[in-house]
Amino acid sequence: MTSITLTNGSRTPLRYPGGKGKVTRYVAHLLDLNGVDGTYIEPFAGGAGVAVNLLLAGRVKRIIINDLDHGVSSFWHTLTHEKSTLIDAIKRVPFDTHTSLDEFTADERFRYWRSVHDRYVRDEDRSMEDIAFDFFMLNRMNVSGIIKGGPIGGYSQSGKYNIGARFNKDELIRRIDAIAARSDSIMVRNDEGSHFCSRLFRGEIPGVQQSNTFMFVDPPYYRQGRNLYNSYATDKIHDLVARELLEHGLEWNWIVTYDDEPFIRDTYDCEQLQKYRYDITYSANKRGKFKELLYSPEGTKVESYDNVQLEPLDTASCL
């Protein structure tokens, strides 16, 4: 299958606060440094921006997309198993970026958003395909793609921007088609992050060769997670993920990234890790460049590259 050019741009259909697609070229460089072209894993996948970019560019043979959030996992499962159902539902949406308020009024837009929102948050007794579609629509219609964020343009829907502003129907269908064409190379799972890591390290994820696998662990923001995500991680979950990585995963190739918070520094206070900070641009809740933390095992080769310039942190003692 023909590969496309590797890019930091977005080829995922989902908008995601904190999405890491912008560091695709950096992650691809780490794959090269560590001689990995087999399996690439995201235990907290969300929009799976890096995973999609790497797969479509032919830099890895397979990706594993895991996310505890039922909407996220339902979307990716439907895309890879029932693409036509998803695309047909998208085609029936009565607006896109080019639809004027004369064609689909502000009141009609609000009522459409409200019907999708209410189904998604109140009615769980539906098919995976229906949940996937409603999650996808809220992701495209809401501020910054945040399910809790409310509609773009507010409830009035009468301004310059509204729920159609990020709904380029033709482009979204093209993205879904391109990813679905690689469905045989995509595994979708719905595990809690630490359980996924535990199963991986115990050899319970089929088809994974440790020496030819790279994992990018990017949990929800520690501070802002509860405001942005339906399935945010508690302190206990953050701690459990860290313990799996530090107690069972030090022989694997991975990086973990976080917002720079004292709790995270304490949790990953381990002398067997490489520890760095780097600048990243946020686009949800706060805007601008901020520092993020990056940790990796001593055996994983990491270095500055492209838009990720690493600043070493002081070494510390292990858990």
Secondary structure as GFF3:
##gff-version 3
##sequence-region A 1 319
A	DSSP	three_ten_helix	21	23	.	.	.	ID=ss1
A	DSSP	alpha_helix	24	33	.	.	.	ID=ss2
A	DSSP	beta_strand	39	42	.	.	.	ID=ss3
A	DSSP	alpha_helix	49	56	.	.	.	ID=ss4
A	DSSP	beta_strand	62	66	.	.	.	ID=ss5
A	DSSP	alpha_helix	70	81	.	.	.	ID=ss6
A	DSSP	alpha_helix	83	91	.	.	.	ID=ss7
A	DSSP	alpha_helix	106	122	.	.	.	ID=ss8
A	DSSP	alpha_helix	128	141	.	.	.	ID=ss9
A	DSSP	three_ten_helix	143	145	.	.	.	ID=ss10
A	DSSP	alpha_helix	169	180	.	.	.	ID=ss11
A	DSSP	three_ten_helix	183	185	.	.	.	ID=ss12
A	DSSP	beta_strand	186	189	.	.	.	ID=ss13
A	DSSP	alpha_helix	193	201	.	.	.	ID=ss14
A	DSSP	three_ten_helix	210	212	.	.	.	ID=ss15
A	DSSP	beta_strand	213	217	.	.	.	ID=ss16
A	DSSP	alpha_helix	225	228	.	.	.	ID=ss17
A	DSSP	alpha_helix	235	248	.	.	.	ID=ss18
A	DSSP	beta_strand	253	259	.	.	.	ID=ss19
A	DSSP	alpha_helix	262	267	.	.	.	ID=ss20
A	DSSP	beta_strand	273	282	.	.	.	ID=ss21
A	DSSP	beta_strand	288	297	.	.	.	ID=ss22
A	DSSP	beta_strand	311	312	.	.	.	ID=ss23
###
